[in-house]
Amino acid sequence: MADISNVPSHLLAHEHYRQMLVRDGERRFQEWHSEYLRYQRKFLKDQENRIKELENLRKDIHTDHKRRSEESRQEFLHYQNKFLNEMRRY
């Protein structure tokens, strides 16, 4: 709050009112800013959770792909060996 001792008495009410408006504006800004920061933290936490979920899904897909590729490869080798054994008979 500003020093109002040097303000003329006929302007004192105006200065007091101006100071009240400034304090009210600061209070309202702090309320708004606090709410903004709360929403920002909530958004960032949600974004972090979504990134983790996507990363876990990517890992699961990669693991499944490796497993299925190996199964397919083993099946191919099985049939290849079967075919080669058949060919050797002739």
PDB file of N, CA, C and O in Angstrom:
ATOM      1  N   MET A   1       0.847  -1.178   0.000  1.00  0.00           N
ATOM      2  CA  MET A   1       0.000   0.000   0.000  1.00  0.00           C
ATOM      3  C   MET A   1       0.892   1.240   0.000  1.00  0.00           C
ATOM      4  O   MET A   1       1.895   1.298   0.712  1.00  0.00           O
ATOM      5  N   ALA A   2       0.523   2.201  -0.785  1.00  0.00           N
ATOM      6  CA  ALA A   2       1.321   3.420  -0.914  1.00  0.00           C
ATOM      7  C   ALA A   2       1.149   4.300   0.328  1.00  0.00           C
ATOM      8  O   ALA A   2       0.149   4.221   1.041  1.00  0.00           O
ATOM      9  N   ASP A   3       2.154   5.131   0.555  1.00  0.00           N
ATOM     10  CA  ASP A   3       2.093   6.082   1.670  1.00  0.00           C
ATOM     11  C   ASP A   3       1.152   7.212   1.275  1.00  0.00           C
ATOM     12  O   ASP A   3       1.382   7.914   0.291  1.00  0.00           O
ATOM     13  N   ILE A   4       0.098   7.374   2.052  1.00  0.00           N
ATOM     14  CA  ILE A   4      -0.900   8.411   1.709  1.00  0.00           C
ATOM     15  C   ILE A   4      -0.761   9.652   2.593  1.00  0.00           C
ATOM     16  O   ILE A   4      -1.655  10.498   2.604  1.00  0.00           O
ATOM     17  N   SER A   5       0.333   9.771   3.328  1.00  0.00           N
ATOM     18  CA  SER A   5       0.504  10.924   4.223  1.00  0.00           C
ATOM     19  C   SER A   5       0.706  12.222   3.440  1.00  0.00           C
ATOM     20  O   SER A   5       0.384  13.294   3.954  1.00  0.00           O
ATOM     21  N   ASN A   6       1.229  12.158   2.217  1.00  0.00           N
ATOM     22  CA  ASN A   6       1.475  13.359   1.418  1.00  0.00           C
ATOM     23  C   ASN A   6       0.314  13.705   0.499  1.00  0.00           C
ATOM     24  O   ASN A   6       0.389  14.685  -0.242  1.00  0.00           O
ATOM     25  N   VAL A   7      -0.770  12.912   0.533  1.00  0.00           N
ATOM     26  CA  VAL A   7      -1.911  13.162  -0.350  1.00  0.00           C
ATOM     27  C   VAL A   7      -2.805  14.221   0.305  1.00  0.00           C
ATOM     28  O   VAL A   7      -3.134  14.112   1.486  1.00  0.00           O
ATOM     29  N   PRO A   8      -3.200  15.256  -0.471  1.00  0.00           N
ATOM     30  CA  PRO A   8      -4.090  16.285   0.091  1.00  0.00           C
ATOM     31  C   PRO A   8      -5.395  15.653   0.576  1.00  0.00           C
ATOM     32  O   PRO A   8      -5.849  14.652   0.022  1.00  0.00           O
ATOM     33  N   SER A   9      -5.987  16.233   1.596  1.00  0.00           N
ATOM     34  CA  SER A   9      -7.168  15.635   2.233  1.00  0.00           C
ATOM     35  C   SER A   9      -8.348  15.531   1.272  1.00  0.00           C
ATOM     36  O   SER A   9      -9.128  14.583   1.367  1.00  0.00           O
ATOM     37  N   HIS A  10      -8.500  16.492   0.341  1.00  0.00           N
ATOM     38  CA  HIS A  10      -9.638  16.411  -0.579  1.00  0.00           C
ATOM     39  C   HIS A  10      -9.453  15.287  -1.611  1.00  0.00           C
ATOM     40  O   HIS A  10     -10.420  14.879  -2.255  1.00  0.00           O
ATOM     41  N   LEU A  11      -8.218  14.783  -1.775  1.00  0.00           N
ATOM     42  CA  LEU A  11      -7.968  13.666  -2.680  1.00  0.00           C
ATOM     43  C   LEU A  11      -7.825  12.331  -1.942  1.00  0.00           C
ATOM     44  O   LEU A  11      -7.697  11.279  -2.568  1.00  0.00           O
ATOM     45  N   LEU A  12      -7.848  12.383  -0.624  1.00  0.00           N
ATOM     46  CA  LEU A  12      -7.604  11.184   0.164  1.00  0.00           C
ATOM     47  C   LEU A  12      -8.616  10.086  -0.144  1.00  0.00           C
ATOM     48  O   LEU A  12      -8.232   8.925  -0.287  1.00  0.00           O
ATOM     49  N   ALA A  13      -9.876  10.420  -0.247  1.00  0.00           N
ATOM     50  CA  ALA A  13     -10.903   9.418  -0.513  1.00  0.00           C
ATOM     51  C   ALA A  13     -10.632   8.765  -1.867  1.00  0.00           C
ATOM     52  O   ALA A  13     -10.778   7.551  -2.010  1.00  0.00           O
ATOM     53  N   HIS A  14     -10.241   9.561  -2.855  1.00  0.00           N
ATOM     54  CA  HIS A  14      -9.954   9.015  -4.186  1.00  0.00           C
ATOM     55  C   HIS A  14      -8.732   8.086  -4.143  1.00  0.00           C
ATOM     56  O   HIS A  14      -8.734   7.012  -4.744  1.00  0.00           O
ATOM     57  N   GLU A  15      -7.690   8.518  -3.423  1.00  0.00           N
ATOM     58  CA  GLU A  15      -6.482   7.701  -3.319  1.00  0.00           C
ATOM     59  C   GLU A  15      -6.772   6.398  -2.582  1.00  0.00           C
ATOM     60  O   GLU A  15      -6.297   5.329  -2.965  1.00  0.00           O
ATOM     61  N   HIS A  16      -7.554   6.511  -1.527  1.00  0.00           N
ATOM     62  CA  HIS A  16      -7.919   5.318  -0.768  1.00  0.00           C
ATOM     63  C   HIS A  16      -8.699   4.348  -1.662  1.00  0.00           C
ATOM     64  O   HIS A  16      -8.456   3.141  -1.655  1.00  0.00           O
ATOM     65  N   TYR A  17      -9.635   4.902  -2.424  1.00  0.00           N
ATOM     66  CA  TYR A  17     -10.440   4.067  -3.325  1.00  0.00           C
ATOM     67  C   TYR A  17      -9.543   3.417  -4.394  1.00  0.00           C
ATOM     68  O   TYR A  17      -9.719   2.243  -4.717  1.00  0.00           O
ATOM     69  N   ARG A  18      -8.589   4.175  -4.938  1.00  0.00           N
ATOM     70  CA  ARG A  18      -7.672   3.628  -5.931  1.00  0.00           C
ATOM     71  C   ARG A  18      -6.852   2.489  -5.338  1.00  0.00           C
ATOM     72  O   ARG A  18      -6.669   1.451  -5.974  1.00  0.00           O
ATOM     73  N   GLN A  19      -6.364   2.687  -4.125  1.00  0.00           N
ATOM     74  CA  GLN A  19      -5.583   1.642  -3.471  1.00  0.00           C
ATOM     75  C   GLN A  19      -6.430   0.390  -3.232  1.00  0.00           C
ATOM     76  O   GLN A  19      -5.947  -0.733  -3.372  1.00  0.00           O
ATOM     77  N   MET A  20      -7.693   0.599  -2.872  1.00  0.00           N
ATOM     78  CA  MET A  20      -8.591  -0.547  -2.675  1.00  0.00           C
ATOM     79  C   MET A  20      -8.770  -1.304  -3.992  1.00  0.00           C
ATOM     80  O   MET A  20      -8.785  -2.535  -4.009  1.00  0.00           O
ATOM     81  N   LEU A  21      -8.904  -0.562  -5.093  1.00  0.00           N
ATOM     82  CA  LEU A  21      -9.054  -1.200  -6.400  1.00  0.00           C
ATOM     83  C   LEU A  21      -7.799  -1.991  -6.771  1.00  0.00           C
ATOM     84  O   LEU A  21      -7.883  -3.093  -7.314  1.00  0.00           O
ATOM     85  N   VAL A  22      -6.637  -1.413  -6.469  1.00  0.00           N
ATOM     86  CA  VAL A  22      -5.380  -2.098  -6.765  1.00  0.00           C
ATOM     87  C   VAL A  22      -5.291  -3.387  -5.962  1.00  0.00           C
ATOM     88  O   VAL A  22      -4.960  -4.438  -6.511  1.00  0.00           O
ATOM     89  N   ARG A  23      -5.586  -3.315  -4.661  1.00  0.00           N
ATOM     90  CA  ARG A  23      -5.538  -4.515  -3.818  1.00  0.00           C
ATOM     91  C   ARG A  23      -6.540  -5.570  -4.305  1.00  0.00           C
ATOM     92  O   ARG A  23      -6.235  -6.762  -4.346  1.00  0.00           O
ATOM     93  N   ASP A  24      -7.739  -5.106  -4.674  1.00  0.00           N
ATOM     94  CA  ASP A  24      -8.747  -6.048  -5.168  1.00  0.00           C
ATOM     95  C   ASP A  24      -8.286  -6.690  -6.478  1.00  0.00           C
ATOM     96  O   ASP A  24      -8.489  -7.885  -6.695  1.00  0.00           O
ATOM     97  N   GLY A  25      -7.668  -5.894  -7.343  1.00  0.00           N
ATOM     98  CA  GLY A  25      -7.150  -6.435  -8.597  1.00  0.00           C
ATOM     99  C   GLY A  25      -6.052  -7.458  -8.353  1.00  0.00           C
ATOM    100  O   GLY A  25      -6.001  -8.493  -9.017  1.00  0.00           O
ATOM    101  N   GLU A  26      -5.177  -7.167  -7.404  1.00  0.00           N
ATOM    102  CA  GLU A  26      -4.111  -8.112  -7.074  1.00  0.00           C
ATOM    103  C   GLU A  26      -4.693  -9.403  -6.500  1.00  0.00           C
ATOM    104  O   GLU A  26      -4.250 -10.499  -6.845  1.00  0.00           O
ATOM    105  N   ARG A  27      -5.688  -9.266  -5.622  1.00  0.00           N
ATOM    106  CA  ARG A  27      -6.332 -10.435  -5.032  1.00  0.00           C
ATOM    107  C   ARG A  27      -6.989 -11.294  -6.115  1.00  0.00           C
ATOM    108  O   ARG A  27      -6.830 -12.515  -6.137  1.00  0.00           O
ATOM    109  N   ARG A  28      -7.727 -10.639  -7.008  1.00  0.00           N
ATOM    110  CA  ARG A  28      -8.390 -11.375  -8.086  1.00  0.00           C
ATOM    111  C   ARG A  28      -7.379 -12.046  -9.007  1.00  0.00           C
ATOM    112  O   ARG A  28      -7.590 -13.177  -9.444  1.00  0.00           O
ATOM    113  N   PHE A  29      -6.287 -11.357  -9.301  1.00  0.00           N
ATOM    114  CA  PHE A  29      -5.255 -11.963 -10.137  1.00  0.00           C
ATOM    115  C   PHE A  29      -4.675 -13.193  -9.452  1.00  0.00           C
ATOM    116  O   PHE A  29      -4.489 -14.228 -10.092  1.00  0.00           O
ATOM    117  N   GLN A  30      -4.384 -13.088  -8.142  1.00  0.00           N
ATOM    118  CA  GLN A  30      -3.838 -14.229  -7.418  1.00  0.00           C
ATOM    119  C   GLN A  30      -4.816 -15.408  -7.432  1.00  0.00           C
ATOM    120  O   GLN A  30      -4.400 -16.555  -7.592  1.00  0.00           O
ATOM    121  N   GLU A  31      -6.111 -15.128  -7.267  1.00  0.00           N
ATOM    122  CA  GLU A  31      -7.119 -16.201  -7.330  1.00  0.00           C
ATOM    123  C   GLU A  31      -7.102 -16.848  -8.713  1.00  0.00           C
ATOM    124  O   GLU A  31      -7.070 -18.072  -8.836  1.00  0.00           O
ATOM    125  N   TRP A  32      -7.124 -16.017  -9.744  1.00  0.00           N
ATOM    126  CA  TRP A  32      -7.130 -16.540 -11.113  1.00  0.00           C
ATOM    127  C   TRP A  32      -5.859 -17.322 -11.399  1.00  0.00           C
ATOM    128  O   TRP A  32      -5.905 -18.412 -11.969  1.00  0.00           O
ATOM    129  N   HIS A  33      -4.716 -16.754 -10.998  1.00  0.00           N
ATOM    130  CA  HIS A  33      -3.437 -17.391 -11.286  1.00  0.00           C
ATOM    131  C   HIS A  33      -3.308 -18.724 -10.544  1.00  0.00           C
ATOM    132  O   HIS A  33      -2.800 -19.698 -11.100  1.00  0.00           O
ATOM    133  N   SER A  34      -3.762 -18.767  -9.301  1.00  0.00           N
ATOM    134  CA  SER A  34      -3.735 -20.027  -8.542  1.00  0.00           C
ATOM    135  C   SER A  34      -4.584 -21.090  -9.225  1.00  0.00           C
ATOM    136  O   SER A  34      -4.185 -22.249  -9.328  1.00  0.00           O
ATOM    137  N   GLU A  35      -5.756 -20.681  -9.688  1.00  0.00           N
ATOM    138  CA  GLU A  35      -6.639 -21.614 -10.395  1.00  0.00           C
ATOM    139  C   GLU A  35      -5.994 -22.080 -11.701  1.00  0.00           C
ATOM    140  O   GLU A  35      -6.066 -23.257 -12.052  1.00  0.00           O
ATOM    141  N   TYR A  36      -5.372 -21.155 -12.406  1.00  0.00           N
ATOM    142  CA  TYR A  36      -4.680 -21.496 -13.651  1.00  0.00           C
ATOM    143  C   TYR A  36      -3.576 -22.513 -13.390  1.00  0.00           C
ATOM    144  O   TYR A  36      -3.451 -23.498 -14.118  1.00  0.00           O
ATOM    145  N   LEU A  37      -2.779 -22.277 -12.355  1.00  0.00           N
ATOM    146  CA  LEU A  37      -1.685 -23.199 -12.033  1.00  0.00           C
ATOM    147  C   LEU A  37      -2.219 -24.570 -11.634  1.00  0.00           C
ATOM    148  O   LEU A  37      -1.609 -25.590 -11.955  1.00  0.00           O
ATOM    149  N   ARG A  38      -3.346 -24.601 -10.940  1.00  0.00           N
ATOM    150  CA  ARG A  38      -3.953 -25.880 -10.554  1.00  0.00           C
ATOM    151  C   ARG A  38      -4.379 -26.649 -11.803  1.00  0.00           C
ATOM    152  O   ARG A  38      -4.095 -27.840 -11.927  1.00  0.00           O
ATOM    153  N   TYR A  39      -5.051 -25.979 -12.716  1.00  0.00           N
ATOM    154  CA  TYR A  39      -5.460 -26.630 -13.971  1.00  0.00           C
ATOM    155  C   TYR A  39      -4.250 -27.066 -14.789  1.00  0.00           C
ATOM    156  O   TYR A  39      -4.266 -28.130 -15.407  1.00  0.00           O
ATOM    157  N   GLN A  40      -3.204 -26.248 -14.796  1.00  0.00           N
ATOM    158  CA  GLN A  40      -1.996 -26.594 -15.543  1.00  0.00           C
ATOM    159  C   GLN A  40      -1.356 -27.860 -14.976  1.00  0.00           C
ATOM    160  O   GLN A  40      -0.966 -28.748 -15.734  1.00  0.00           O
ATOM    161  N   ARG A  41      -1.246 -27.948 -13.653  1.00  0.00           N
ATOM    162  CA  ARG A  41      -0.686 -29.156 -13.027  1.00  0.00           C
ATOM    163  C   ARG A  41      -1.540 -30.377 -13.361  1.00  0.00           C
ATOM    164  O   ARG A  41      -1.021 -31.449 -13.671  1.00  0.00           O
ATOM    165  N   LYS A  42      -2.850 -30.195 -13.294  1.00  0.00           N
ATOM    166  CA  LYS A  42      -3.768 -31.298 -13.608  1.00  0.00           C
ATOM    167  C   LYS A  42      -3.581 -31.748 -15.061  1.00  0.00           C
ATOM    168  O   LYS A  42      -3.538 -32.946 -15.340  1.00  0.00           O
ATOM    169  N   PHE A  43      -3.470 -30.795 -15.978  1.00  0.00           N
ATOM    170  CA  PHE A  43      -3.270 -31.106 -17.393  1.00  0.00           C
ATOM    171  C   PHE A  43      -1.953 -31.845 -17.607  1.00  0.00           C
ATOM    172  O   PHE A  43      -1.913 -32.858 -18.305  1.00  0.00           O
ATOM    173  N   LEU A  44      -0.877 -31.341 -17.008  1.00  0.00           N
ATOM    174  CA  LEU A  44       0.438 -31.955 -17.193  1.00  0.00           C
ATOM    175  C   LEU A  44       0.478 -33.366 -16.603  1.00  0.00           C
ATOM    176  O   LEU A  44       1.101 -34.260 -17.174  1.00  0.00           O
ATOM    177  N   LYS A  45      -0.184 -33.564 -15.466  1.00  0.00           N
ATOM    178  CA  LYS A  45      -0.237 -34.901 -14.864  1.00  0.00           C
ATOM    179  C   LYS A  45      -1.016 -35.847 -15.776  1.00  0.00           C
ATOM    180  O   LYS A  45      -0.606 -36.989 -15.980  1.00  0.00           O
ATOM    181  N   ASP A  46      -2.133 -35.378 -16.323  1.00  0.00           N
ATOM    182  CA  ASP A  46      -2.920 -36.203 -17.241  1.00  0.00           C
ATOM    183  C   ASP A  46      -2.109 -36.525 -18.493  1.00  0.00           C
ATOM    184  O   ASP A  46      -2.135 -37.656 -18.980  1.00  0.00           O
ATOM    185  N   GLN A  47      -1.397 -35.543 -19.008  1.00  0.00           N
ATOM    186  CA  GLN A  47      -0.564 -35.751 -20.194  1.00  0.00           C
ATOM    187  C   GLN A  47       0.535 -36.777 -19.901  1.00  0.00           C
ATOM    188  O   GLN A  47       0.817 -37.641 -20.731  1.00  0.00           O
ATOM    189  N   GLU A  48       1.145 -36.682 -18.739  1.00  0.00           N
ATOM    190  CA  GLU A  48       2.186 -37.629 -18.347  1.00  0.00           C
ATOM    191  C   GLU A  48       1.613 -39.052 -18.256  1.00  0.00           C
ATOM    192  O   GLU A  48       2.241 -40.012 -18.703  1.00  0.00           O
ATOM    193  N   ASN A  49       0.424 -39.172 -17.676  1.00  0.00           N
ATOM    194  CA  ASN A  49      -0.218 -40.489 -17.572  1.00  0.00           C
ATOM    195  C   ASN A  49      -0.532 -41.064 -18.950  1.00  0.00           C
ATOM    196  O   ASN A  49      -0.348 -42.259 -19.183  1.00  0.00           O
ATOM    197  N   ARG A  50      -1.000 -40.230 -19.848  1.00  0.00           N
ATOM    198  CA  ARG A  50      -1.306 -40.695 -21.206  1.00  0.00           C
ATOM    199  C   ARG A  50      -0.043 -41.153 -21.931  1.00  0.00           C
ATOM    200  O   ARG A  50      -0.059 -42.155 -22.646  1.00  0.00           O
ATOM    201  N   ILE A  51       1.038 -40.421 -21.747  1.00  0.00           N
ATOM    202  CA  ILE A  51       2.312 -40.797 -22.375  1.00  0.00           C
ATOM    203  C   ILE A  51       2.774 -42.146 -21.830  1.00  0.00           C
ATOM    204  O   ILE A  51       3.237 -42.999 -22.587  1.00  0.00           O
ATOM    205  N   LYS A  52       2.646 -42.340 -20.509  1.00  0.00           N
ATOM    206  CA  LYS A  52       3.021 -43.624 -19.913  1.00  0.00           C
ATOM    207  C   LYS A  52       2.158 -44.757 -20.470  1.00  0.00           C
ATOM    208  O   LYS A  52       2.669 -45.830 -20.790  1.00  0.00           O
ATOM    209  N   GLU A  53       0.855 -44.519 -20.583  1.00  0.00           N
ATOM    210  CA  GLU A  53      -0.042 -45.538 -21.129  1.00  0.00           C
ATOM    211  C   GLU A  53       0.348 -45.900 -22.567  1.00  0.00           C
ATOM    212  O   GLU A  53       0.390 -47.075 -22.932  1.00  0.00           O
ATOM    213  N   LEU A  54       0.631 -44.878 -23.371  1.00  0.00           N
ATOM    214  CA  LEU A  54       1.028 -45.133 -24.757  1.00  0.00           C
ATOM    215  C   LEU A  54       2.352 -45.883 -24.838  1.00  0.00           C
ATOM    216  O   LEU A  54       2.521 -46.762 -25.682  1.00  0.00           O
ATOM    217  N   GLU A  55       3.286 -45.537 -23.965  1.00  0.00           N
ATOM    218  CA  GLU A  55       4.577 -46.218 -23.949  1.00  0.00           C
ATOM    219  C   GLU A  55       4.396 -47.681 -23.541  1.00  0.00           C
ATOM    220  O   GLU A  55       5.013 -48.574 -24.122  1.00  0.00           O
ATOM    221  N   ASN A  56       3.550 -47.920 -22.542  1.00  0.00           N
ATOM    222  CA  ASN A  56       3.275 -49.303 -22.135  1.00  0.00           C
ATOM    223  C   ASN A  56       2.606 -50.082 -23.256  1.00  0.00           C
ATOM    224  O   ASN A  56       2.920 -51.252 -23.474  1.00  0.00           O
ATOM    225  N   LEU A  57       1.690 -49.444 -23.963  1.00  0.00           N
ATOM    226  CA  LEU A  57       1.018 -50.090 -25.089  1.00  0.00           C
ATOM    227  C   LEU A  57       2.029 -50.402 -26.189  1.00  0.00           C
ATOM    228  O   LEU A  57       2.000 -51.484 -26.776  1.00  0.00           O
ATOM    229  N   ARG A  58       2.921 -49.453 -26.466  1.00  0.00           N
ATOM    230  CA  ARG A  58       3.955 -49.677 -27.476  1.00  0.00           C
ATOM    231  C   ARG A  58       4.831 -50.860 -27.095  1.00  0.00           C
ATOM    232  O   ARG A  58       5.159 -51.691 -27.942  1.00  0.00           O
ATOM    233  N   LYS A  59       5.209 -50.938 -25.834  1.00  0.00           N
ATOM    234  CA  LYS A  59       6.043 -52.059 -25.365  1.00  0.00           C
ATOM    235  C   LYS A  59       5.291 -53.386 -25.499  1.00  0.00           C
ATOM    236  O   LYS A  59       5.865 -54.392 -25.916  1.00  0.00           O
ATOM    237  N   ASP A  60       4.010 -53.380 -25.145  1.00  0.00           N
ATOM    238  CA  ASP A  60       3.206 -54.596 -25.260  1.00  0.00           C
ATOM    239  C   ASP A  60       3.102 -55.048 -26.713  1.00  0.00           C
ATOM    240  O   ASP A  60       3.217 -56.237 -27.014  1.00  0.00           O
ATOM    241  N   ILE A  61       2.886 -54.096 -27.600  1.00  0.00           N
ATOM    242  CA  ILE A  61       2.779 -54.418 -29.026  1.00  0.00           C
ATOM    243  C   ILE A  61       4.117 -54.970 -29.528  1.00  0.00           C
ATOM    244  O   ILE A  61       4.149 -55.948 -30.275  1.00  0.00           O
ATOM    245  N   HIS A  62       5.201 -54.347 -29.121  1.00  0.00           N
ATOM    246  CA  HIS A  62       6.537 -54.800 -29.539  1.00  0.00           C
ATOM    247  C   HIS A  62       6.798 -56.224 -29.038  1.00  0.00           C
ATOM    248  O   HIS A  62       7.287 -57.066 -29.792  1.00  0.00           O
ATOM    249  N   THR A  63       6.481 -56.492 -27.792  1.00  0.00           N
ATOM    250  CA  THR A  63       6.677 -57.821 -27.213  1.00  0.00           C
ATOM    251  C   THR A  63       5.827 -58.850 -27.949  1.00  0.00           C
ATOM    252  O   THR A  63       6.298 -59.941 -28.273  1.00  0.00           O
ATOM    253  N   ASP A  64       4.581 -58.496 -28.208  1.00  0.00           N
ATOM    254  CA  ASP A  64       3.694 -59.409 -28.928  1.00  0.00           C
ATOM    255  C   ASP A  64       4.212 -59.667 -30.342  1.00  0.00           C
ATOM    256  O   ASP A  64       4.183 -60.796 -30.831  1.00  0.00           O
ATOM    257  N   HIS A  65       4.683 -58.612 -30.981  1.00  0.00           N
ATOM    258  CA  HIS A  65       5.223 -58.756 -32.332  1.00  0.00           C
ATOM    259  C   HIS A  65       6.440 -59.691 -32.336  1.00  0.00           C
ATOM    260  O   HIS A  65       6.564 -60.549 -33.211  1.00  0.00           O
ATOM    261  N   LYS A  66       7.320 -59.523 -31.374  1.00  0.00           N
ATOM    262  CA  LYS A  66       8.492 -60.400 -31.286  1.00  0.00           C
ATOM    263  C   LYS A  66       8.064 -61.855 -31.082  1.00  0.00           C
ATOM    264  O   LYS A  66       8.595 -62.759 -31.728  1.00  0.00           O
ATOM    265  N   ARG A  67       7.112 -62.073 -30.192  1.00  0.00           N
ATOM    266  CA  ARG A  67       6.646 -63.423 -29.914  1.00  0.00           C
ATOM    267  C   ARG A  67       6.020 -64.053 -31.154  1.00  0.00           C
ATOM    268  O   ARG A  67       6.324 -65.194 -31.503  1.00  0.00           O
ATOM    269  N   ARG A  68       5.150 -63.304 -31.810  1.00  0.00           N
ATOM    270  CA  ARG A  68       4.480 -63.845 -32.995  1.00  0.00           C
ATOM    271  C   ARG A  68       5.458 -64.067 -34.143  1.00  0.00           C
ATOM    272  O   ARG A  68       5.326 -65.035 -34.892  1.00  0.00           O
ATOM    273  N   SER A  69       6.432 -63.181 -34.286  1.00  0.00           N
ATOM    274  CA  SER A  69       7.448 -63.361 -35.327  1.00  0.00           C
ATOM    275  C   SER A  69       8.247 -64.630 -35.079  1.00  0.00           C
ATOM    276  O   SER A  69       8.538 -65.386 -36.006  1.00  0.00           O
ATOM    277  N   GLU A  70       8.592 -64.853 -33.832  1.00  0.00           N
ATOM    278  CA  GLU A  70       9.357 -66.056 -33.490  1.00  0.00           C
ATOM    279  C   GLU A  70       8.511 -67.313 -33.736  1.00  0.00           C
ATOM    280  O   GLU A  70       9.017 -68.310 -34.251  1.00  0.00           O
ATOM    281  N   GLU A  71       7.248 -67.265 -33.375  1.00  0.00           N
ATOM    282  CA  GLU A  71       6.359 -68.401 -33.632  1.00  0.00           C
ATOM    283  C   GLU A  71       6.257 -68.674 -35.136  1.00  0.00           C
ATOM    284  O   GLU A  71       6.333 -69.818 -35.583  1.00  0.00           O
ATOM    285  N   SER A  72       6.085 -67.605 -35.892  1.00  0.00           N
ATOM    286  CA  SER A  72       5.988 -67.749 -37.344  1.00  0.00           C
ATOM    287  C   SER A  72       7.276 -68.318 -37.925  1.00  0.00           C
ATOM    288  O   SER A  72       7.246 -69.187 -38.796  1.00  0.00           O
ATOM    289  N   ARG A  73       8.387 -67.826 -37.441  1.00  0.00           N
ATOM    290  CA  ARG A  73       9.691 -68.318 -37.903  1.00  0.00           C
ATOM    291  C   ARG A  73       9.848 -69.803 -37.581  1.00  0.00           C
ATOM    292  O   ARG A  73      10.303 -70.575 -38.425  1.00  0.00           O
ATOM    293  N   GLN A  74       9.479 -70.200 -36.379  1.00  0.00           N
ATOM    294  CA  GLN A  74       9.573 -71.605 -35.986  1.00  0.00           C
ATOM    295  C   GLN A  74       8.665 -72.490 -36.842  1.00  0.00           C
ATOM    296  O   GLN A  74       9.038 -73.597 -37.230  1.00  0.00           O
ATOM    297  N   GLU A  75       7.495 -71.990 -37.121  1.00  0.00           N
ATOM    298  CA  GLU A  75       6.575 -72.738 -37.971  1.00  0.00           C
ATOM    299  C   GLU A  75       7.138 -72.879 -39.386  1.00  0.00           C
ATOM    300  O   GLU A  75       7.069 -73.948 -39.992  1.00  0.00           O
ATOM    301  N   PHE A  76       7.693 -71.783 -39.897  1.00  0.00           N
ATOM    302  CA  PHE A  76       8.311 -71.835 -41.214  1.00  0.00           C
ATOM    303  C   PHE A  76       9.440 -72.862 -41.237  1.00  0.00           C
ATOM    304  O   PHE A  76       9.518 -73.679 -42.155  1.00  0.00           O
ATOM    305  N   LEU A  77      10.309 -72.825 -40.236  1.00  0.00           N
ATOM    306  CA  LEU A  77      11.434 -73.762 -40.184  1.00  0.00           C
ATOM    307  C   LEU A  77      10.951 -75.208 -40.078  1.00  0.00           C
ATOM    308  O   LEU A  77      11.548 -76.114 -40.659  1.00  0.00           O
ATOM    309  N   HIS A  78       9.900 -75.407 -39.356  1.00  0.00           N
ATOM    310  CA  HIS A  78       9.327 -76.744 -39.238  1.00  0.00           C
ATOM    311  C   HIS A  78       8.881 -77.255 -40.613  1.00  0.00           C
ATOM    312  O   HIS A  78       9.216 -78.373 -41.005  1.00  0.00           O
ATOM    313  N   TYR A  79       8.132 -76.435 -41.331  1.00  0.00           N
ATOM    314  CA  TYR A  79       7.670 -76.851 -42.657  1.00  0.00           C
ATOM    315  C   TYR A  79       8.816 -76.939 -43.664  1.00  0.00           C
ATOM    316  O   TYR A  79       8.800 -77.789 -44.555  1.00  0.00           O
ATOM    317  N   GLN A  80       9.781 -76.083 -43.526  1.00  0.00           N
ATOM    318  CA  GLN A  80      10.941 -76.152 -44.405  1.00  0.00           C
ATOM    319  C   GLN A  80      11.678 -77.481 -44.185  1.00  0.00           C
ATOM    320  O   GLN A  80      12.035 -78.159 -45.148  1.00  0.00           O
ATOM    321  N   ASN A  81      11.899 -77.843 -42.949  1.00  0.00           N
ATOM    322  CA  ASN A  81      12.552 -79.121 -42.649  1.00  0.00           C
ATOM    323  C   ASN A  81      11.719 -80.302 -43.154  1.00  0.00           C
ATOM    324  O   ASN A  81      12.247 -81.271 -43.700  1.00  0.00           O
ATOM    325  N   LYS A  82      10.452 -80.195 -42.963  1.00  0.00           N
ATOM    326  CA  LYS A  82       9.562 -81.247 -43.444  1.00  0.00           C
ATOM    327  C   LYS A  82       9.675 -81.388 -44.970  1.00  0.00           C
ATOM    328  O   LYS A  82       9.766 -82.497 -45.497  1.00  0.00           O
ATOM    329  N   PHE A  83       9.668 -80.251 -45.660  1.00  0.00           N
ATOM    330  CA  PHE A  83       9.792 -80.251 -47.114  1.00  0.00           C
ATOM    331  C   PHE A  83      11.140 -80.834 -47.545  1.00  0.00           C
ATOM    332  O   PHE A  83      11.198 -81.668 -48.448  1.00  0.00           O
ATOM    333  N   LEU A  84      12.215 -80.395 -46.901  1.00  0.00           N
ATOM    334  CA  LEU A  84      13.553 -80.891 -47.256  1.00  0.00           C
ATOM    335  C   LEU A  84      13.676 -82.391 -46.998  1.00  0.00           C
ATOM    336  O   LEU A  84      14.303 -83.099 -47.786  1.00  0.00           O
ATOM    337  N   ASN A  85      13.113 -82.869 -45.950  1.00  0.00           N
ATOM    338  CA  ASN A  85      13.129 -84.293 -45.674  1.00  0.00           C
ATOM    339  C   ASN A  85      12.364 -85.079 -46.747  1.00  0.00           C
ATOM    340  O   ASN A  85      12.765 -86.173 -47.144  1.00  0.00           O
ATOM    341  N   GLU A  86      11.282 -84.507 -47.190  1.00  0.00           N
ATOM    342  CA  GLU A  86      10.501 -85.132 -48.249  1.00  0.00           C
ATOM    343  C   GLU A  86      11.321 -85.171 -49.558  1.00  0.00           C
ATOM    344  O   GLU A  86      11.308 -86.158 -50.294  1.00  0.00           O
ATOM    345  N   MET A  87      12.020 -84.077 -49.810  1.00  0.00           N
ATOM    346  CA  MET A  87      12.810 -83.988 -51.027  1.00  0.00           C
ATOM    347  C   MET A  87      13.980 -84.980 -51.004  1.00  0.00           C
ATOM    348  O   MET A  87      14.364 -85.510 -52.047  1.00  0.00           O
ATOM    349  N   ARG A  88      14.522 -85.221 -49.862  1.00  0.00           N
ATOM    350  CA  ARG A  88      15.643 -86.165 -49.739  1.00  0.00           C
ATOM    351  C   ARG A  88      15.211 -87.598 -50.028  1.00  0.00           C
ATOM    352  O   ARG A  88      16.019 -88.431 -50.437  1.00  0.00           O
ATOM    353  N   ARG A  89      14.001 -87.857 -49.822  1.00  0.00           N
ATOM    354  CA  ARG A  89      13.505 -89.205 -50.081  1.00  0.00           C
ATOM    355  C   ARG A  89      13.517 -89.529 -51.559  1.00  0.00           C
ATOM    356  O   ARG A  89      13.540 -90.702 -51.933  1.00  0.00           O
ATOM    357  N   TYR A  90      13.503 -88.525 -52.398  1.00  0.00           N
ATOM    358  CA  TYR A  90      13.445 -88.783 -53.846  1.00  0.00           C
ATOM    359  C   TYR A  90      14.776 -88.754 -54.445  1.00  0.00           C
ATOM    360  O   TYR A  90      14.914 -88.951 -55.652  1.00  0.00           O
TER     361      TYR A  90
END
